[in-house]
Amino acid sequence: MKKLLILGGGSGIERYKEHIQRANEREDVEILTYGLSFMYCVNELGFQPDYHCFVDPVPFLPVYDYIERNIYVTDIKTKFVLLDPLHTKSYQDFQNFYGTTPLGRGICPWPRRTSGHMNPDTAWQWFSDAINNVAIHPKLNSIMIPCTSIKHVDNNPSLYPEFEDLDLTDKDFAVRFQGDKMIMKSQRNPTVNEDKLTGVVLPIAQWLFKDSPSTKEVGIIGFELKGGRYMWNSDRRPRFTNFFQKLGHDGVCNGIPALAFNYENNLGLGDAEYTTKTYMRLWNEHAELTKLDLHSLVEPEYSILNKYVKYKSIEDY
């Protein structure tokens, strides 16, 4: 059985870039990217990952820009994971199931279209058109995952009678994997920045490989919970516009996106560690059910994640 290498946008993908390139050349490894790590792979490492997933539309925009610029230039073999209804319905649906996004508020630039504020309805329509194009274009590969979330379950109990009196975020965690939809998120406090690994990426990975005959060995890089992150010039806050301007780019994207590591950008990682600590325990305890045997491939001194996931040297992966 092939192993799975999950890549996020944390500093580990820069530290282990040569190892990641070698992993891509192996026939026994498949690579799943999340967020902007797709762009790191195509821009810095020279390959397309096997799978790519996202939840917030903002990091998808540089990916879609790459697709538009390359679809008739090269074969794009990546399977793009889309979430229904988050990515297929209205912005109100996105909020009902997940939360808000700068794109839905019209304050995110759109590569090669506009660097200014957009009408929110226009912004979401552009996103919907992009998703539809990825889903139906004959030169692209996509996987549509039906999903719901703890937020939607909690706010609409009449729609989920099968979950009545169950705690899907603790003692009844196993029930999450017995239905016909992937269940995202676990954190019920909307003010907490839930980590994307346990809240989104692992549910997606579990769904993708739920029919595997045995447990899959999973390596994780790019979710270190410290050390900064890979960014594109979408954020209008001065600390980020100044960062890109110092590198010689537009502070806010005005054409093809600029991407770079900002090693000082650790916003929200305190909350992310709290939710990782809370929910990674459940993923570890249910490895036989999820069929995901999780390992951090980042050395302990560089990764807070290693407190909550067993470590395996990337040399032994």
DRENBA-601597 format. One line per 2 residues: number of its first residue (from 1); their letters; for each residue z, y, x of N, C-alpha, C. Coordinates in steps of 0.2 Angstrom, whole numbers. Each point is the difference from the previous one (the first is absolute). Layout:
// DRENBA-601597
NUM) A) Z/Y/X/Z/Y/X/Z/Y/X; ...;
//
This chain:
// DRENBA-601597
1) MK) 0/-6/4/0/6/-4/0/6/4; -4/5/-2/0/6/4/6/4/-1;
3) KL) 2/4/6/6/4/0/-3/7/-3; 5/4/-2/-1/7/-3/3/5/4;
5) LI) -4/5/2/3/6/4/0/6/-4; 6/3/-2/0/5/-4/1/7/4;
7) LG) -4/5/-1/0/6/4/1/6/-5; 6/4/2/1/6/-3/-2/6/5;
9) GG) 2/6/-2/-2/5/4/5/3/5; 5/-4/1/5/2/5/-2/-1/7;
11) SG) 4/2/5/-2/1/7/-1/-7/3; 2/-5/-3/-1/-7/3/-7/-1/1;
13) IE) -4/2/-5/-7/-2/1/-4/4/6; 3/5/2/-2/3/7/3/-3/6;
15) RY) 6/-2/-1/4/-4/6/-4/-7/1; -2/-3/-5/-2/-7/1/-8/0/-2;
17) KE) -3/5/2/-7/1/-2/-5/-6/3; 2/-2/6/-4/-5/4/1/-7/-3;
19) HI) 7/-1/-2/1/-6/-3/-3/-1/-7; 0/6/-4/-4/0/-6/-7/-2/0;
21) QR) -3/3/5/-7/-1/2/-1/-8/1; 4/-3/4/-1/-7/2/2/-4/-7;
23) AN) 4/2/-4/2/-4/-6/-6/0/-4; -4/6/-1/-6/0/-4/-5/-4/3;
25) ER) 0/-2/6/-5/-5/3/1/-7/-2; 6/-1/-2/2/-7/-1/-2/-3/-7;
27) ED) -2/-6/0/-2/-3/-6/6/-2/-5; 6/0/3/5/-3/-4/5/6/-3;
29) VE) -3/6/1/4/6/-2/-5/4/-5; 3/2/-6/-3/5/-4/5/7/0;
31) IL) -4/5/-1/4/7/1/0/4/-7; 5/2/-2/1/4/-6/3/7/2;
33) TY) -4/5/-2/2/7/2/3/3/-6; 5/5/1/2/4/-6/-1/7/2;
35) GL) -1/4/-4/-1/7/1/-5/2/5; 2/4/5/-4/3/5/-2/-5/6;
37) SF) 4/-6/0/-1/-4/5/-8/-3/0; -3/0/-6/-7/-2/0/-4/5/5;
39) MY) 2/7/-1/-4/5/4/2/-1/7; 6/-2/2/1/-1/7/-4/-6/3;
41) CV) -1/-5/-4/-3/-6/2/-8/2/1; -3/3/-4/-7/2/1/-1/5/5;
43) NE) 5/5/0/-1/6/5/2/-2/7; 5/-3/1/3/-1/6/-1/-7/3;
45) LG) 0/-5/-4/-1/-7/2/-6/-3/-1; -5/3/-4/-7/-2/0/-1/-6/-4;
47) FQ) 4/-1/-5/-1/-6/-5/2/2/-7; -2/-4/-5/2/1/-7/4/-6/-1;
49) PD) 6/2/-4/5/-6/-1/-3/-4/-6; 3/-6/-1/-2/-5/-5/1/3/-7;
51) YH) 6/3/-1/2/3/-6/3/7/1; 0/4/-5/3/6/0/3/2/-7;
53) CF) 6/3/0/4/1/-6/3/7/1; 1/3/-6/3/7/0/3/0/-7;
55) VD) 5/5/-1/2/2/-7/-1/7/-2; 2/5/5/-1/7/-1/-8/1/1;
57) PV) -3/4/-4/-7/2/2/-1/4/6; 5/4/2/-1/4/6/-2/-3/6;
59) PF) 3/-5/3/-3/-4/6/-6/-4/-2; -2/-1/-6/-6/-3/-1/-6/4/1;
61) LP) 1/7/-1/-6/5/1/-4/-1/6; 4/0/6/-4/-1/7/-3/-7/0;
63) VY) 3/-5/-3/-4/-6/0/-6/0/-5; 0/3/-5/-6/1/-4/-5/4/3;
65) DY) 2/5/4/-5/4/3/-3/-4/6; 4/-4/3/-3/-5/5/-5/-4/-4;
67) IE) 1/-3/-6/-4/-4/-4/-7/4/-1; 1/6/-3/-6/4/-1/-4/1/6;
69) RN) 3/1/5/-4/2/6/-3/-6/4; 2/-6/-2/-2/-6/4/-3/-6/-5;
71) IY) 0/1/-6/-2/-6/-4/-7/-2/1; -5/5/2/-7/-2/1/-1/0/7;
73) VT) 5/1/4/-1/0/8/2/-7/3; 6/-3/-3/2/-6/2/3/-4/-5;
75) DI) 1/-7/1/3/-4/-5/7/1/0; 3/1/-6/7/1/-1/3/-6/-3;
77) KT) 3/-4/4/2/-7/-2/7/0/-3; 4/6/1/7/0/-3/0/-1/-7;
79) KF) 5/-4/-3/2/-1/-7/5/6/-2; -2/4/-4/4/6/-2/4/-3/-6;
81) VL) 7/1/0/4/-2/-5/1/6/-5; -1/-1/-6/1/5/-5/5/-2/-5;
83) LD) 4/5/-3/5/-2/-4/-1/2/-7; 0/-4/-5/-1/2/-7/6/-1/-4;
85) PL) 3/6/-3/-4/6/-2/1/6/5; 4/-1/5/1/6/4/-6/4/3;
87) HT) -5/-4/2/-6/3/3/-6/0/-5; 1/-2/-6/-6/-1/-5/1/4/-6;
89) KS) 6/3/-1/1/4/-7/2/7/2; 3/4/-4/1/7/0/6/1/5;
91) YQ) 0/7/2/6/2/4/7/-1/-3; 0/1/-7/6/-2/-4/2/-7/1;
93) DF) -5/-5/0/2/-7/1/3/-1/7; -3/4/5/2/-1/7/7/2/0;
95) QN) 2/6/-3/7/2/0/4/-5/-4; -2/-3/-6/4/-4/-4/2/-6/4;
97) FY) -5/-3/4/2/-6/4/3/1/7; -2/6/3/2/1/7/3/6/1;
99) GT) -3/6/0/3/6/1/-5/6/1; 1/5/3/-5/6/1/-3/-1/7;
101) TP) -6/4/0/-3/0/6/-4/7/1; 0/3/6/-3/6/1/-7/1/-3;
103) LG) -4/-6/0/-7/0/-3/1/2/-7; 4/-3/-4/1/1/-7/2/7/-2;
105) RG) 3/3/5/2/7/-1/-6/5/3; -5/-3/2/-5/5/3/1/3/6;
107) IC) 5/-2/4/1/4/6/-2/-4/7; -4/-5/-1/-2/-4/6/-7/2/1;
109) PW) -2/1/6/-8/1/1/-4/-7/-1; -6/1/-1/-4/-6/-1/-5/1/6;
111) PR) -1/-5/4/-4/0/6/-7/2/-2; -3/5/4/-7/2/-1/-2/2/-7;
113) RT) 5/2/-4/-1/3/-6/4/6/-1; 6/0/1/4/7/0/6/-1/4;
115) SG) 2/6/3/7/0/3/5/4/-4; -3/3/-6/5/4/-4/3/-4/-5;
117) HM) 4/3/-4/3/-3/-6/-5/-2/-5; 1/-5/-4/-5/-3/-5/3/1/-6;
119) NP) -4/0/-5/2/-1/-7/3/-8/0; 6/-1/-3/3/-7/1/-4/-5/-4;
121) DT) -3/2/-6/-5/-4/-3/-6/-2/4; -3/5/3/-5/-2/4/1/-4/6;
123) AW) 6/1/3/2/-4/6/1/-7/-2; 3/-2/-6/1/-6/-2/-6/-4/-2;
125) QW) -5/4/-3/-6/-3/-2/-4/-2/6; 0/4/6/-3/-2/6/3/-6/2;
127) FS) 6/-1/0/4/-6/2/-2/-6/-4; -1/1/-6/-2/-5/-5/-7/-2/2;
129) DA) -4/4/1/-7/-1/2/0/-4/6; 4/2/5/0/-4/6/2/-7/0;
131) IN) 5/-1/-4/3/-7/-1/-6/-4/-4; -3/3/-5/-5/-4/-3/-6/-2/4;
133) NV) -1/5/5/-6/-1/5/2/-6/4; 6/0/3/3/-6/4/0/-6/-4;
135) AI) 1/0/-6/1/-6/-4/-7/-3/-2; -5/4/-1/-6/-3/-2/-6/0/5;
137) HP) 1/4/6/-6/1/4/-2/-7/3; -6/-2/0/-2/-6/3/1/-1/7;
139) KL) 1/5/4/1/0/7/7/0/2; 5/0/-5/7/0/1/3/-6/-3;
141) NS) 6/-1/3/4/-6/-3/7/3/-2; 2/-2/-6/6/2/-2/4/-6/-4;
143) IM) 7/1/0/4/-4/-4/4/4/-5; 0/-1/-6/4/3/-5/6/-4/-2;
145) IP) 6/3/1/6/-3/-1/3/3/-7; 1/-4/-5/4/3/-6/7/0/2;
147) CT) 3/6/-1/7/1/2/4/4/-5; 6/0/1/5/4/-3/5/2/5;
149) SI) 6/4/-2/5/2/4/7/0/-3; 5/0/4/7/0/-3/1/6/-4;
151) KH) -3/6/2/0/6/-3/-3/-1/-8; -5/-3/0/-4/-1/-7/4/-5/-4;
153) VD) 3/-5/3/4/-5/-3/6/3/-3; 3/4/4/7/3/-2/-2/5/-6;
155) NN) -5/4/0/-1/5/-5/-4/-2/-6; -2/-7/0/-4/-3/-6/3/-7/-1;
157) PS) 6/-1/-1/3/-6/-1/-4/-4/-6; -2/3/-5/-3/-4/-5/-7/-3/2;
159) LY) -3/3/5/-6/-3/3/1/-7/4; 7/-1/2/1/-5/5/6/-4/-3;
161) PE) 0/-3/-6/5/-4/-3/2/-6/5; -4/-2/4/1/-6/5/5/2/5;
163) FE) 1/7/1/5/2/5/6/2/-3; 1/0/-6/7/2/-3/6/-3/3;
165) DL) 5/4/2/6/-2/3/-1/-3/7; -6/1/3/-1/-3/7/0/6/5;
167) DL) 3/-1/6/0/5/5/-5/-2/5; -6/3/0/-6/-2/4/1/3/7;
169) TD) 5/4/1/1/3/7/6/-3/3; 3/-6/-2/5/-3/3/0/-8/-2;
171) KD) 5/-1/-4/1/-7/-2/-6/-4/-3; -4/3/-3/-6/-3/-3/-6/2/3;
173) FA) 0/2/7/-6/2/4/-5/-5/-1; 1/-7/0/-5/-5/0/-4/0/-6;
175) VR) 2/3/-6/-4/0/-6/-6/5/1; 0/4/5/-5/5/1/-7/-4/1;
177) FQ) 1/-6/3/-6/-3/3/-2/-6/-5; 2/1/-6/-1/-6/-5/-5/3/-6;
179) GD) -2/6/0/-4/3/-5/-7/1/2; -4/3/-4/-7/1/1/-2/7/3;
181) KM) 5/4/2/-1/6/3/4/1/6; -2/3/5/4/2/6/5/5/-2;
183) IM) 6/0/2/5/5/-1/2/4/6; -1/6/0/1/5/5/7/3/-1;
185) KS) 2/3/6/6/4/0/6/-4/-2; 6/3/3/7/-3/-2/5/6/-1;
187) QR) -1/5/3/4/6/0/0/3/-7; 6/1/-3/0/3/-7/1/8/0;
189) NP) 3/2/6/1/7/1/-6/4/2; -3/4/-5/-6/4/2/0/4/6;
191) TV) 6/2/2/1/5/5/0/-3/7; 0/-7/0/0/-4/6/-7/-2/2;
193) NE) -2/2/7/-6/-2/2/0/-7/2; -3/-4/-4/1/-8/1/-5/-2/5;
195) DK) 2/-4/4/-5/-2/6/-6/-4/-3; -6/1/3/-6/-3/-3/-1/-7/2;
197) LT) 4/-3/5/-1/-7/2/3/-4/-5; 6/0/-2/3/-4/-6/-2/2/-7;
199) GV) -2/7/0/-2/2/-7/-7/-1/-2; -4/-1/5/-7/0/-2/-4/-5/4;
201) VL) 1/0/7/-4/-4/4/1/-8/-1; 7/-1/1/1/-7/-1/-1/-3/-7;
203) PI) 1/3/-5/-3/-2/-7/-7/-1/0; -4/4/3/-7/-1/1/-2/-6/4;
205) AQ) 3/-1/6/-1/-6/4/2/-6/-4; 5/0/-3/2/-6/-4/-5/-2/-5;
207) WL) -2/5/-4/-5/-1/-5/-7/-3/3; -2/3/6/-6/-2/3/0/-7/2;
209) FK) 6/-3/2/0/-6/3/5/-5/-4; 1/2/-6/5/-4/-4/-3/-8/-1;
211) DS) -6/-1/0/-3/-7/-1/0/-3/7; 2/2/5/0/-3/7/4/-7/-1;
213) PS) -2/-5/3/3/-6/0/7/-1/3; 1/5/5/6/0/4/2/7/2;
215) TK) 6/1/3/2/6/1/-4/3/6; -2/7/0/-4/3/4/5/4/5;
217) EV) -2/-1/7/4/4/5/-3/7/0; 5/5/-1/-2/7/-1/3/4/6;
219) GI) -5/4/3/3/5/5/-1/7/-2; 5/4/2/0/7/-3/0/5/6;
221) IG) -4/5/0/0/5/5/-2/7/-4; 3/5/2/-1/6/-3/4/3/-6;
223) FE) 6/-4/-1/5/2/-5/7/0/4; 0/4/5/6/0/5/6/4/-3;
225) LK) -1/4/-5/5/5/-3/2/5/5; -3/1/6/1/5/4/-6/1/5;
227) GG) -1/5/4/-5/1/5/-6/4/-3; 0/3/-6/-5/3/-3/-5/-4/-3;
229) RY) -6/3/-2/-5/-3/-4/-7/3/1; -5/-4/-1/-7/2/0/-2/4/-6;
231) MW) -3/6/1/-1/5/-5/-7/2/-1; -2/3/-5/-6/4/-1/2/7/-2;
233) NS) -5/5/1/2/7/-1/-1/1/-8; 5/-3/-4/0/1/-7/5/5/-2;
235) DR) 6/0/4/6/3/-2/0/8/1; 1/4/-5/0/7/1/6/3/3;
237) RP) 5/-4/1/6/3/3/-1/2/7; 3/6/2/-1/3/7/1/-5/5;
239) RF) 5/-4/0/2/-4/6/-6/-5/1; -4/-2/-5/-5/-4/1/-7/3/1;
241) TN) -1/6/-3/-6/4/1/0/2/8; 6/2/2/1/2/7/-2/-5/5;
243) FF) 3/-6/-2/-1/-6/4/-8/-2/1; -3/1/-5/-8/-2/1/-3/6/3;
245) QK) 2/6/-1/-4/6/3/2/-1/8; 5/-2/2/2/0/7/-4/-5/3;
247) LG) -3/-5/-4/-4/-5/3/-8/2/0; -1/6/-3/-7/2/0/-3/-2/-7;
249) HD) 3/-2/-5/-3/-1/-6/2/5/-6; -3/0/-5/2/4/-6/7/-2/-2;
251) GV) 4/5/-2/6/-2/-2/0/-4/-7; -5/2/-4/-1/-4/-6/-7/-2/0;
253) CN) -1/-7/-2/-7/-3/1/-5/5/-3; -6/1/4/-5/4/-3/-7/-3/3;
255) GI) -1/-7/-2/-5/-4/2/2/-7/1; -2/-3/6/3/-7/1/7/1/2;
257) PA) 4/-5/-2/7/1/1/2/-1/7; 5/4/3/3/-1/6/6/-5/0;
259) LA) 0/-4/4/6/-5/0/3/0/7; 7/-1/0/4/0/6/7/-2/-1;
261) FN) 3/-3/5/7/-2/0/4/6/1; 5/1/-5/5/5/0/7/-3/1;
263) YE) 2/-1/6/6/-4/2/6/3/-2; 0/7/-3/6/3/-2/0/0/-8;
265) NN) -5/-3/-3/0/0/-7/4/-7/-3; 6/1/-1/4/-5/-3/3/1/-7;
267) LG) -3/5/-3/2/2/-7/1/-6/-4; 5/-1/-4/1/-5/-5/2/-7/3;
269) LG) 1/0/7/1/-7/2/7/-2/0; 5/5/-1/7/-2/-2/0/-4/-6;
271) DA) -3/3/-6/0/-4/-6/-4/-6/1; -5/0/3/-4/-7/1/4/-5/4;
273) EY) 5/2/4/4/-5/3/5/-3/-5; 3/5/-4/4/-3/-5/-3/-5/-5;
275) TT) -6/1/-2/-3/-4/-5/-2/-7/4; -2/1/6/-2/-6/4/6/-4/1;
277) KT) 6/3/2/6/-4/1/2/-4/-7; -1/4/-5/2/-3/-7/-5/-6/-2;
279) YM) -6/1/1/-5/-5/-4/-3/-5/5; 0/2/7/-3/-5/4/4/-7/0;
281) RL) 6/1/-1/4/-6/0/-2/-5/-6; -3/3/-5/-2/-4/-5/-7/-4/2;
283) WN) -4/4/3/-6/-3/2/1/-5/5; 5/0/5/2/-5/5/2/-6/-4;
285) EH) 5/1/-5/3/-5/-3/-5/-5/-4; -5/4/-3/-5/-4/-4/-7/-2/4;
287) AE) 1/-1/6/-6/-1/4/-4/-6/-3; 4/-5/-2/-4/-6/-2/-4/1/-7;
289) LT) 3/5/-4/-3/1/-6/-6/5/1; 1/5/4/-5/5/2/-6/-3/4;
291) KL) 2/-5/4/-4/-3/5/-2/5/6; 4/5/1/0/5/5/6/-1/5;
293) DL) -2/-2/6/5/-1/5/0/6/5; 4/5/-1/0/7/3/3/0/7;
295) HS) -4/4/4/2/1/7/-2/7/2; 5/4/3/-2/6/3/-3/-2/7;
297) LV) -6/3/2/-3/-2/7/2/6/4; 4/5/-2/1/6/5/7/-2/3;
299) EP) 1/2/6/6/-1/4/5/4/-3; 6/-3/0/6/3/-4/2/7/2;
301) EY) -1/2/6/1/7/2/-4/5/-3; -6/-2/-3/-5/5/-3/0/-1/-7;
303) SI) 4/-4/-3/0/-1/-8/6/-1/-3; 2/4/-5/6/-1/-4/-2/-6/-5;
305) LN) -6/-1/-2/-1/-6/-4/3/-6/2; 0/-1/7/3/-6/3/7/-2/-2;
307) KY) 4/5/-3/6/-1/-3/0/-5/-6; -6/0/-3/-1/-3/-7/-5/-6/0;
309) VK) -4/0/5/-5/-5/1/1/-4/6; -1/-6/1/1/-4/6/-6/3/5;
311) YK) 2/0/6/-5/2/5/-3/-6/3; -7/1/2/-4/-5/3/-4/4/5;
313) SI) 0/-2/7/-4/4/5/-7/-1/-2; -4/6/0/-7/-1/-1/-4/-4/4;
315) ED) 3/-2/6/-3/-4/5/0/-8/-3; 5/-1/-4/1/-6/-3/-3/-1/-7;
317) Y) -3/5/-3/-3/0/-6/-6/-3/-1;
//
